[in-house]
Structure formats: structure tokens, C-alpha cells
Amino acid sequence: MIIRYIGPLILLAAFFGGCASKKEHEVYNKPAAWWYKEILKKVAAGNMDKADDAYTSLASEHVASPYLREAMMILYRVHMEEEEYLMAQFYLDSYIKRYATGRNIEYLRYLKIKTKFAQFKHPKRNQKLLLDTITEANSYEEKFPSSQYNPLVDTMLTKLYLTELILNRDIVSLYKRLGRKKAAEIYQKKIDASWLKETPVATENSNLFQKILP
């Protein structure tokens, strides 16, 4: 009879032992400076998951810490370098929400456009992101007509418009193959209205086009 219970008891012991072991490695109630140093340490080691965990602890245990501001921007830049754009956008949005002012909002909104633009490794996979980024870039230039970053925004906009043009051509071709004449005409009108429609690089197979996106 006793043998019947040995297996389940061993499993329970292993389970609770594992939980205890895990708790031993969890860290709580550390000073803000300690968490900030932990973030830097994990970033230097290339362990971004642990760096993000350390940031979460810093943000939850020290909501008003001055270390948060610098930690957000460090993690934003490192995630950008690692091409982890969703995480980069999370930190940038968090930074803007907490620290945007009349003095830095121009630069921060430029960074937001740059972050979205960097995601276009495969532009055809996210048409909404493409259109949203175009809208945001145009809005930026309207709000900050004298911004020092406008030449960079103009360059991104031109590349985005070229991508939109090529995408619309693909959509027209698809609708024609499917026999959806009216839908094809809608997108053909968008092509005809594009100021880039006669541009030699406005073909997907162009070597120049291959170089215009990130």
C-alpha cells in the first residue's frame, strides 16, 4: 500500500522544491540604484530579457525614481540596435507619456517615426503600419514646419510613398487576376495620383528600390 503513494509524494516534493528554489533566486525590495545597475549589467551581458525584468522591478518598486528616465532611453536604444522594434516602441511610448515636454517633444516624435520606419524590413506584411507611418510623418511636418529633423522625415516619407506605390500596383494586379474590376480601379486611381508614379526606381525589382528601406 505504501508503494502506491511513493510516486505522487516524490512528484509533490519535486514541485515544491522547485518552487522554493525559484523563490530563492527572486529579488525584491532593492534600492533604485541597485536595479539600475542590474539593468546596465544585463544589457552589457546581452541578456535583454533579464534587463527588461530588472526594469519592471525598478518601475514597480520605485515609481518616482529619477533612474527610470535614463533606463527607459537606454533600453529603447538597445532594443533598436537589436532590431526588437516592438520593445523599443514600448519604452519610447512610456518615455513620452512620462517625460515629454514642450522642449523635447519635437525630438521624441521624430524618434517615434524613425522607430516605425525601422520596422519595414518586409513592408508588404503590414500595410496598416505603412499608412500609419505616412500619416504620422505628414502630421509631424505640419506641427513642426521648421524642425531640424524634417529633411530626415522627408527622406523616410519618400521611401514610404515608393513602397506604397509598389504595394498598390501589386494590389491592382491581384484584383485584375481575381476579376474584381472596380476594386482594381480604386487602387489604380491611387497610383495615378502618386507624384512618384513615373520614377524609374518605382518597381519592386529595381536595385535602387532594394536599398531604400531599412
VENVEN-V714495 format. One record per pair of residues at least 6 apart in sequence whose ideal C-beta (glycine too) atoms are under 8 Angstrom apart, sorted by the first residue. I is the first residue (numbers start at 1). J is the second residue. If there is no record, write none. Layout:
i-><I & I>
j-><J & J>
This chain:
i-><27 & 28 & 28 & 29 & 30 & 30 & 30 & 31 & 32 & 32 & 32 & 32 & 32 & 33 & 35 & 35 & 35 & 35 & 35 & 35 & 35 & 36 & 36 & 36 & 36 & 36 & 38 & 38 & 39 & 39 & 39 & 39 & 39 & 39 & 39 & 40 & 42 & 42 & 42 & 42 & 43 & 43 & 43 & 43 & 48 & 48 & 48 & 48 & 48 & 51 & 51 & 52 & 52 & 55 & 55 & 55 & 58 & 58 & 58 & 58 & 59 & 62 & 68 & 69 & 69 & 69 & 72 & 72 & 72 & 72 & 72 & 72 & 73 & 73 & 75 & 75 & 76 & 76 & 76 & 76 & 76 & 77 & 79 & 79 & 79 & 79 & 80 & 80 & 80 & 83 & 85 & 85 & 85 & 88 & 89 & 89 & 89 & 92 & 92 & 92 & 92 & 93 & 95 & 96 & 96 & 96 & 96 & 100 & 106 & 106 & 106 & 107 & 109 & 109 & 109 & 110 & 110 & 110 & 110 & 110 & 112 & 113 & 113 & 113 & 113 & 113 & 113 & 114 & 114 & 116 & 116 & 116 & 116 & 117 & 117 & 117 & 117 & 117 & 118 & 119 & 119 & 119 & 120 & 120 & 120 & 120 & 120 & 120 & 120 & 121 & 121 & 123 & 123 & 123 & 123 & 124 & 124 & 127 & 130 & 130 & 130 & 130 & 131 & 133 & 133 & 134 & 134 & 134 & 134 & 137 & 137 & 137 & 137 & 138 & 140 & 140 & 141 & 141 & 141 & 141 & 144 & 147 & 158 & 159 & 159 & 161 & 161 & 161 & 162 & 162 & 162 & 162 & 162 & 162 & 163 & 163 & 164 & 165 & 165 & 165 & 165 & 165 & 166 & 166 & 166 & 166 & 168 & 168 & 168 & 168 & 169 & 170 & 171 & 171 & 172 & 172 & 172 & 172 & 175 & 175 & 175 & 175 & 176 & 191 & 196 & 200 & 200 & 201 & 201 & 201 & 202 & 203>
j-><57 & 57 & 61 & 61 & 38 & 57 & 61 & 62 & 58 & 61 & 62 & 65 & 67 & 67 & 54 & 55 & 57 & 58 & 61 & 62 & 67 & 58 & 65 & 67 & 70 & 71 & 54 & 57 & 51 & 54 & 55 & 58 & 71 & 74 & 75 & 74 & 48 & 50 & 51 & 54 & 51 & 74 & 75 & 78 & 78 & 79 & 82 & 84 & 87 & 75 & 78 & 75 & 87 & 71 & 72 & 75 & 65 & 67 & 68 & 71 & 68 & 68 & 98 & 95 & 98 & 99 & 91 & 92 & 94 & 95 & 98 & 99 & 91 & 95 & 87 & 91 & 88 & 91 & 92 & 95 & 111 & 88 & 85 & 87 & 88 & 91 & 88 & 115 & 118 & 118 & 115 & 118 & 119 & 115 & 112 & 115 & 116 & 108 & 111 & 112 & 115 & 112 & 108 & 105 & 108 & 109 & 112 & 108 & 144 & 147 & 149 & 149 & 140 & 143 & 144 & 140 & 147 & 149 & 152 & 153 & 136 & 133 & 136 & 137 & 140 & 153 & 156 & 152 & 156 & 129 & 132 & 133 & 136 & 133 & 156 & 159 & 160 & 214 & 214 & 126 & 129 & 214 & 126 & 129 & 130 & 160 & 163 & 213 & 214 & 213 & 214 & 130 & 163 & 167 & 213 & 167 & 170 & 167 & 160 & 163 & 164 & 167 & 164 & 156 & 160 & 157 & 160 & 161 & 164 & 153 & 156 & 157 & 160 & 157 & 147 & 153 & 147 & 150 & 153 & 154 & 150 & 153 & 196 & 212 & 213 & 194 & 195 & 196 & 196 & 199 & 201 & 202 & 209 & 212 & 212 & 213 & 194 & 191 & 194 & 196 & 197 & 202 & 202 & 203 & 204 & 209 & 187 & 190 & 191 & 194 & 191 & 204 & 184 & 187 & 184 & 187 & 188 & 191 & 181 & 183 & 184 & 187 & 184 & 197 & 202 & 206 & 208 & 208 & 209 & 212 & 209 & 209>
